[in-house]
């Protein structure tokens, strides 16, 4: 079961989140038949967006994030909500690249360095919050660290890891994220950042252990709050009907006449919905 552990460290001046997201990544691989490097890219993004969704104030608040680089994977899209129901997809799920110079999956080359992260948070206000930042490396962790610094002015350090086994399944995925509270002393943030820098084998630590073990080993025996995120699509025929109505009856009837029906496939879970002429008539009556 995936989990997110949240606590405070260093005199309660730094917020710490430790995530296990292996099941989530495997669900994404199952839905989208992801290549190993694409699974790593989407898995890292799902992990950090799970952390962002936990920060939403209400269960019905929504998060939408896109990572648009100039690499062959195309755009990465991840959505979530305050209930930590996460989902995502990539434009080109079968991209395959050689390992990078460190012998690891080349996520940076897959995503690309030129592009932007865009974050939209719908929190029940008149206008949603929108933030954006240029990509730094395409490695995801560095890019979201930059996003928090430049767009939300929140000192943050992020370590993310996704390890794919020889059978194409994820054997370990997760993240460790620290954020300075407003009154945090600089030396405490530096100490937290140093620990993050040393977590270069994070996915292996998760494969062989747990979030609780990482917490105890690197930060001490602390009390924490535990959350349980999961990959769960919230699509439905009723939701898609609202989108179809925006296309107009004339266009929908034209599609039915040419194709026999209107077929819509959910990008997040690949489920297909079919709308007949009778459905179209009902929508506009």
C-alpha positions as CSV (number, residue, x, y, z in Angstrom):
1,X,0.0,0.0,0.0
2,X,1.3,3.4,-0.9
3,X,1.8,5.9,1.8
4,X,2.8,9.5,2.7
5,X,4.3,10.2,6.1
6,X,4.3,13.8,7.3
7,X,6.1,15.2,10.3
8,X,8.3,18.1,11.6
9,X,12.1,17.9,12.1
10,X,14.9,20.1,13.5
11,X,13.1,21.9,16.3
12,X,9.8,21.8,14.3
13,X,11.2,24.3,11.8
14,X,11.2,22.0,8.8
15,X,8.3,20.1,7.3
16,X,9.2,16.5,6.2
17,X,7.2,14.3,3.8
18,X,8.3,10.7,2.9
19,X,6.4,9.0,0.2
20,X,6.1,5.4,-1.1
21,X,4.4,5.3,-4.5
22,X,5.4,1.9,-6.0
23,X,1.8,0.7,-6.4
24,X,0.8,4.0,-8.0
25,X,3.6,3.7,-10.6
26,X,2.7,0.1,-11.3
27,X,-0.9,1.1,-11.9
28,X,0.3,3.7,-14.4
29,X,2.5,1.1,-16.1
30,X,-0.5,-1.2,-16.4
31,X,-2.8,1.4,-17.8
32,X,-0.4,3.0,-20.3
33,X,2.1,0.2,-21.1
34,X,5.0,2.6,-20.2
35,X,8.6,2.0,-21.2
36,X,11.0,2.0,-18.2
37,X,12.2,5.6,-18.8
38,X,8.6,6.8,-19.3
39,X,7.5,5.0,-16.1
40,X,10.4,6.7,-14.2
41,X,9.4,10.2,-15.6
42,X,5.7,9.8,-14.9
43,X,6.4,8.1,-11.6
44,X,8.5,10.9,-10.3
45,X,5.9,13.4,-11.4
46,X,3.1,11.4,-9.7
47,X,5.1,11.3,-6.5
48,X,5.8,15.0,-6.2
49,X,2.2,15.8,-7.3
50,X,0.9,13.5,-4.5
51,X,2.9,15.7,-2.1
52,X,1.4,18.8,-3.6
53,X,-2.2,17.4,-3.4
54,X,-1.7,16.6,0.3
55,X,-1.2,20.4,0.7
56,X,-4.7,21.2,-0.6
57,X,-7.0,22.4,2.1
58,X,-10.2,20.5,1.2
59,X,-10.9,17.0,-0.1
60,X,-12.7,18.4,-3.2
61,X,-9.8,20.8,-4.1
62,X,-8.1,19.8,-7.3
63,X,-4.6,19.9,-8.7
64,X,-3.5,19.8,-12.3
65,X,0.1,19.7,-13.3
66,X,1.8,19.6,-16.7
67,X,5.5,19.2,-17.5
68,X,6.1,20.2,-21.1
69,X,9.7,19.7,-22.2
70,X,11.2,19.4,-25.6
71,X,12.1,15.7,-25.1
72,X,10.6,12.7,-26.9
73,X,8.1,11.9,-24.1
74,X,6.1,15.0,-25.0
75,X,3.9,16.4,-22.3
76,X,3.5,14.8,-18.8
77,X,0.1,15.4,-17.3
78,X,-0.9,14.6,-13.7
79,X,-4.1,15.4,-11.8
80,X,-5.0,14.8,-8.2
81,X,-7.3,16.0,-5.4
82,X,-7.4,16.5,-1.6
83,X,-8.4,12.8,-1.2
84,X,-5.1,11.9,-2.8
85,X,-6.7,10.2,-5.8
86,X,-3.9,10.6,-8.3
87,X,-3.7,9.9,-12.1
88,X,-1.5,10.8,-15.0
89,X,-0.4,10.1,-18.5
90,X,2.3,11.0,-21.0
91,X,2.0,11.8,-24.7
92,X,4.4,9.1,-25.9
93,X,4.5,6.2,-23.4
94,X,6.8,3.9,-25.5
95,X,9.9,6.1,-25.7
96,X,13.1,4.2,-25.2
97,X,16.5,5.8,-24.6
98,X,20.0,4.5,-23.7
99,X,21.0,4.7,-20.1
100,X,22.7,8.0,-19.1
101,X,26.3,8.5,-18.2
102,X,25.6,7.3,-14.7
103,X,24.1,4.1,-15.9
104,X,20.6,5.1,-14.9
105,X,17.4,5.8,-16.8
106,X,17.8,9.0,-18.8
107,X,14.7,10.9,-17.5
108,X,16.3,14.2,-18.3
109,X,16.9,13.3,-21.9
110,X,13.4,11.9,-22.1
111,X,11.7,15.0,-20.7
112,X,14.0,17.6,-22.1
113,X,15.5,20.7,-20.5
114,X,13.7,23.4,-22.5
115,X,10.1,23.8,-21.4
116,X,7.9,24.6,-18.4
117,X,6.1,23.2,-15.4
118,X,2.5,24.6,-15.0
119,X,0.6,24.1,-11.8
120,X,-3.2,24.9,-11.4
121,X,-4.9,24.5,-8.0
122,X,-8.7,24.8,-7.9
123,X,-9.5,25.4,-4.2
124,X,-13.1,26.6,-4.4
125,X,-12.2,30.2,-5.0
126,X,-13.5,32.4,-7.8
127,X,-10.2,32.0,-9.7
128,X,-7.9,29.0,-9.5
129,X,-4.2,29.5,-8.4
130,X,-1.8,29.2,-11.3
131,X,2.0,29.0,-11.2
132,X,4.7,28.2,-13.7
133,X,8.4,27.8,-13.9
134,X,11.0,26.9,-16.6
135,X,12.5,23.4,-16.5
136,X,16.0,23.2,-15.1
137,X,17.1,19.7,-16.0
138,X,14.1,17.6,-17.0
139,X,15.0,15.2,-14.0
140,X,11.7,16.3,-12.3
141,X,13.1,16.7,-8.7
142,X,15.3,19.7,-9.6
143,X,12.6,21.1,-11.7
144,X,10.0,21.1,-8.9
145,X,12.5,22.4,-6.5
146,X,13.0,25.4,-8.8
147,X,9.2,25.7,-9.2
148,X,8.7,26.1,-5.4
149,X,11.6,28.6,-5.2
150,X,10.5,30.9,-8.0
151,X,6.7,30.5,-8.2
152,X,5.7,29.9,-4.6
153,X,8.8,31.4,-2.8
154,X,9.0,28.3,-0.7
155,X,12.5,26.9,0.1
156,X,12.2,23.2,-0.7
157,X,14.5,20.2,-1.3
158,X,13.2,17.2,-3.1
159,X,14.6,13.7,-3.7
160,X,12.7,11.4,-6.0
161,X,13.3,7.8,-7.2
162,X,11.7,5.2,-9.4
163,X,13.3,1.8,-10.0
164,X,12.1,-0.5,-12.7
165,X,12.8,-4.2,-12.6
166,X,13.9,-6.4,-15.6
167,X,10.2,-7.4,-16.0
168,X,9.2,-3.8,-16.6
169,X,7.4,-3.4,-13.3
170,X,8.3,-0.9,-10.6
171,X,10.1,-2.4,-7.6
172,X,10.6,0.8,-5.7
173,X,9.3,4.4,-6.0
174,X,8.9,7.4,-3.7
175,X,10.2,10.7,-2.5
176,X,11.6,12.6,0.4
177,X,10.6,16.3,0.5
178,X,11.5,19.0,3.0
179,X,10.2,22.5,3.2
180,X,11.2,25.3,5.5
181,X,8.5,26.9,7.7
182,X,8.5,30.7,7.8
183,X,10.5,30.9,11.0
184,X,13.1,28.2,10.1
185,X,16.7,29.0,10.7
186,X,19.1,28.7,7.8
187,X,21.3,26.1,9.4
188,X,18.4,23.8,9.8
189,X,17.4,24.1,6.2
190,X,21.0,23.4,5.2
191,X,21.1,20.3,7.3
192,X,17.8,19.0,5.7
193,X,19.1,19.7,2.2
194,X,22.4,17.8,2.9
195,X,20.4,14.7,3.9
196,X,18.3,15.0,0.7
197,X,21.5,15.3,-1.4
198,X,22.7,12.0,0.1
199,X,19.5,10.1,-0.8
200,X,20.9,9.1,-4.3
201,X,19.7,5.5,-3.8
202,X,16.2,6.4,-2.6
203,X,14.3,3.9,-4.9
204,X,16.5,1.0,-3.7
205,X,15.9,2.1,0.0
206,X,12.2,1.8,-0.7
207,X,12.6,-1.5,-2.6
208,X,14.4,-3.0,0.4
209,X,12.7,-1.2,3.2
210,X,9.9,1.3,3.9
211,X,9.1,4.9,4.4
212,X,9.1,4.3,8.1
213,X,12.6,2.9,8.0
214,X,13.9,5.9,5.9
215,X,12.3,8.2,8.5
216,X,14.0,6.5,11.5
217,X,17.3,6.0,9.8
218,X,17.8,9.5,8.5
219,X,15.7,11.7,10.8
220,X,15.1,9.8,14.0
221,X,12.3,8.0,15.8
222,X,9.6,10.7,15.3
223,X,5.8,10.8,15.5
224,X,4.1,11.3,12.1
225,X,0.8,11.5,10.3
226,X,0.2,8.8,7.7
227,X,-1.8,9.2,4.5
228,X,-2.7,6.7,1.8
229,X,-2.6,8.0,-1.8
230,X,-3.5,5.8,-4.7
231,X,-3.8,5.9,-8.5
232,X,-7.5,6.2,-9.1
233,X,-9.2,7.6,-12.1
234,X,-12.5,9.6,-11.4
235,X,-13.8,9.5,-15.0
236,X,-17.5,8.8,-15.6
237,X,-20.0,9.0,-18.4
238,X,-21.7,11.8,-16.7
239,X,-18.4,13.8,-16.5
240,X,-17.7,13.3,-20.2
241,X,-21.3,14.3,-21.1
242,X,-20.5,17.8,-19.8
243,X,-17.5,18.0,-22.1
244,X,-19.4,16.7,-25.1
245,X,-22.2,19.3,-24.6
246,X,-19.5,22.0,-25.1
247,X,-18.9,20.6,-28.6
248,X,-22.4,21.4,-29.7
249,X,-25.2,19.1,-31.0
250,X,-24.4,19.7,-34.7
251,X,-20.8,18.5,-34.4
252,X,-21.8,15.4,-32.3
253,X,-24.5,14.4,-34.8
254,X,-22.0,14.8,-37.6
255,X,-19.7,12.4,-35.8
256,X,-22.5,9.9,-35.2
257,X,-23.5,10.0,-38.9
258,X,-20.0,9.3,-40.0
259,X,-18.8,6.9,-37.4
260,X,-22.0,5.4,-36.0
261,X,-21.4,6.7,-32.5
262,X,-19.1,9.1,-30.5
263,X,-16.3,7.2,-28.8
264,X,-14.3,8.8,-26.1
265,X,-11.3,7.2,-24.4
266,X,-10.1,8.5,-20.9
267,X,-6.5,9.6,-21.1
268,X,-5.9,8.5,-17.5
269,X,-7.2,5.0,-17.4
270,X,-7.9,4.1,-21.1
271,X,-11.5,3.3,-20.4
272,X,-13.7,3.8,-23.5
273,X,-17.1,5.4,-23.4
274,X,-19.6,5.3,-26.3
275,X,-22.4,7.8,-27.0
276,X,-25.1,6.9,-29.5
277,X,-27.5,9.2,-31.4
278,X,-30.0,8.5,-28.6
279,X,-27.5,9.7,-26.1
280,X,-26.8,12.9,-28.1
281,X,-30.5,13.7,-28.4
282,X,-30.9,13.2,-24.6
283,X,-28.0,15.5,-23.8
284,X,-29.6,18.4,-25.7
285,X,-33.1,17.9,-24.5
